Amino acid sequence: MNDLQKLLYELDLAARGVLAIIADFSQEQFNKVPFAGSWTAGQVSEHLLKSISGIPALMAGNTRPTTERKGDEHVMTIETIFLDFEVKMKSPEFILPSNGPHDRNELLHGFRTALDEIASKTRTMDLTLTCTDFPFPGIGELTRWELISFAICHTIRHTRQMKNIHGHVAGQ
């Protein structure tokens, strides 16, 4: 398996994981607060969708050749940040979720659309180009490859969170 095939495989696994956990919730469970201080599964889904739905536009936006570093140099940093499940993060304002209620089927459709578009662009674009329209908080400009890695890691992180939420609300 080459690097592109591996990236597409990881994207597909993350997509299938998030779609499966969202589908596991009933509409009522999707909007139920599992414990004090927690978001609902609907809020987690909205936050995650807000964070990845703009990636296709960033990939298609302004770019420049990545000459000062390797095209996947920040992947390890992204993985270290987003796959450390012990660290609680604070969301940037622009991707905070609303209070809801959230429509489970509408969010499922949104995820399918966004993830399919990311996969399509992954197959057809030069992933080594640096996207210049949005510097990633704390890291800076990312290549297309690194943006896809962020989408994968952020999806894995919140799929895990939704599995935890499901465990709480399914038994209530």
C-alpha positions, 0 to 999 in steps of 0.5 A: 500500500503506497502513502496515498492509498494508506491516507485514503484507507485511514480517511475511509476508516474514520468516515465509517467510524463516525457514520456508524456511531452517529447512526447508533443514536436514536434522535432523542439520545442524540440530543441528550446531555450525558453528564454535567459539563458535556456536549450532546452527541448532536453538539459534538457532531455539529462541531466536528462537521463544522471543522471538516466541512471547510476542508474541501474549499481550503484544498481548492483555494489558494496554494503555493509549492511547499519548498521549505519543508516536507509535505507531511511534516506536520502530520506527526504534530497533528496526530500527537495533539488530536489523538491524545485522549487524555488532553481536554481541548477548548474549541475555537469560537468559529466551530462551537456548536449550537445548543440544538436540538440537532437532527441526526439524519441531517448531520449524517448527510452532512458528514457523508457529503463532506467526507466524500468530497475530501476523499474525491479531492484526495484522489485528484489533487497534488497533496504536497501544496501548502494551503494559504487561505487559513493558517491552522491555530498553533501550527500555521499553514498546512499542506493538503496532506496535513489538512486531510490528516487533521480531518482524520485525527479530529474525526477519530477523536470525536468518534471516541467521544461520541462512543463514550456519550452513547454509553451514558445515554443508551443506559439512561 
